Amino acid sequence: MAMVKIGGEIERVDGRSLTYDHFIDRYMKPNLPVVLTGLTHTWQSLTDWVQNSNPNLSFFSSLCSTSTVQVADCNKKQYSDQKRLEMTLPDLIHSWTQHSHDGSKPTNEPQSFLYLKDWHFVKEYPNYCAYTTPTFFKDDWLNIYLDSHTLHRDSDICPHQNEANCADYRFVYMGPKGTWTPLHADVFRSYSWSANVCGKKYWLLLPPSQSHLLFDRNGKSLIYSIYDDISEMQFPGFKKTVWLKCTQESGDMIFVPSGWYHQVHNLEDTISINHNWFNGYNLSWVWNLLVEDYKIAKEYIEDIRDISDDFESLCQRNLAANTGMNFYDLFIFITRYALANIIELYHVPNSKIAIHLVHNLTSIQDVASKMTSEEAFSAENVRSISWENYDAFSDIGKAFEEKKFHELCEAVIKTYKSVESDEEEEEEEEEEEEDGIKFEMRNGIKKGGCFSINCSKDDCDVPGLVKGLVSKISGPQDLVDLMGRVMESIKDRD
C-alpha cells in the first residue's frame, strides 16, 4: 500500500458567516477548497432521507419505486473506473440491506459494495424540493443552460437529445459504508460542491500544481487509487505528492475547485447531493481541458488525415465522445450565454448585477479570443460544420425568437437577483413582479420585441440594438468583436 503524505486539513468555515463576495475572493478566484457548515439545516431531505442518523431507505423505496439508476461496483475495476451497472432502485436497496454495515458477508451471498452515483434526482422528481442550492453556488452556468438547452446538437453525436446523461449535472449519491470513488478530477474541470445529507466521507485532495505527479512516466495513465501498491518505476512522481484531507460530517458541504484531483471514501452509510458547475471564474479551465483532450483525440487519428474528407469533424466527434463536449458545443454555449448576459446588461447597466454580467462577458471574450486560432474555426472548417451547430450560434435574430433563449435570459437575471437579494421581502416582491411578466411572455413577445423580465417598456427593443451591433456570428472573432462593441455602447449610455 502506498504511503500518502498529508500536508494539512481543508479549511472549515461556517457558511453563514460568509458573504458571496467573500466566498469569491477567498475560494473561487484563488481556486481553493473549503468545507462549509451551517447551510443545510432547512433542507427537506434532512427530514425525509434520514432516520435515526442513517439513510431512510424505505422513503426511497416508496417514492422512487420505478427509478432505474446507475451504480458502481466498488470491488471491480473496468478500464480507468469502477464497473458500472444499471438496476432498479428497489433492487439496489435490497442489495444494500442484505449486507451488514461492518462489511461482513451474509451466508452464501458474495460481498457487494454497490454505490449509486450520478442519479439525476432533480430531473426525475422536479416537484419534490429536496434542497436549495446555497447562494455561493447559484452562479451555475452549466445547469442553468441545460435547463433550457441541450449540450450537443449534432444528431450523430447525441441522437437521443433527452438521454439522462445529457440532462444536467445535479446528482444524488447513495452508498453503504466502504463504498468509494477512485482518484479523479471532475468532468470539464468544473467546480463541484457536495453536501452530506447523512453519513460521513473522508476526502483526500491534491492541488492542480501537483496533478502531473499522478500520471505515469509517459504522462498517459492515471493512478486508480492512491492506496494501491503504486510502482515507483511506473509512477515516479507520486512519492512527491502532498495532500489535503478532511472528514465531511452530516450536514457539511465541501467546495472542490477546478482541477483538484480527489479520492473519496464513505466512512458510514451515506447520502450526498452533488453538483458540477462552472461560471466566469473557471471557464478558462473548461477551455484548457478541451484543448488538451483535443490534442489527444487528434493525435490518435492523425494517420488518416490525408484520406479523410472531414478530419476536423471526426476530431470533434471523438472529443465529444471522450470528454462530453467539443469546441463547437462550447462555442454555442458561450455565444448563447453571452447574448443572454448582453440583453440583461442593457437593462441594469448601473447596478451591482451589472458587475457580474460584465465579468461574465469579459471571461467569455477571453476564451473566444483563444478559440480564434484553432483549426476547428478556420473558414474552411466552419463551412463544413453541421447545420444544427452553425444555425445555433450564427443567426442571432432566430435565437432571440426562441422560447428556450427567453428562458435562459430569465434564469440568468433571476440568478443574480437571488445572489444580491439581502432580505426575504425583496425576494418575494421580485417573484410577484416576475410572475406577472412571465404571464405576459407566455402570450408572446412584448410589443417592442424585448423579452427581458427587467423590461417594462412597450417600445423597448434592446434585442434590435444588439442585432444592430453584429448581424451574424460566423465564428469566435465575431463574438469577440460583439462584446467589444457592447462594452463601448454601455459606456456611451453611461
ABEGO torsion letter per residue (X at the ends): XBBBBBAEBBBBBBAAABBAAAAAAAAAAAGBBBBBBGAAAABAAAAAABBGGBBBAAAAAAAAAABBBBBBBAABBBEABBBBBBBBAAAAAAAAAABBAAGBBBBGBBBBBBBBBGBBAAAABAABBABBBBAAAABBAAAAAAAABBABABAAABABAABAAAABABBBBBBBBGBBBBBBBBBGGBBBBBBBABEBBBBBBBBAAAAAAABBAAGABBBABAABBBBAAABAAAAABBBBBBBBBBGBBBBBBBGBBBBBBBABBBBBBBBBBBBAAAAAAAAAAAAAAAAAAAAAAAAAAAABABAAAAAAAAAAAAAGBBAAAAAAAAAAAAAAAAAAAAABAABAAAAAAAAAAAAAAAAAAAAAABAAABAAAAAABBAAAAAAAABAAAAAABAAAAAAAAAAAAAAAAAABABAAAAAAAAAAAAAAAAAAAAEBBAAGBABAABABAABBAAAAAAAABABBAEAAAAAAAAAAAAAAAAAAX
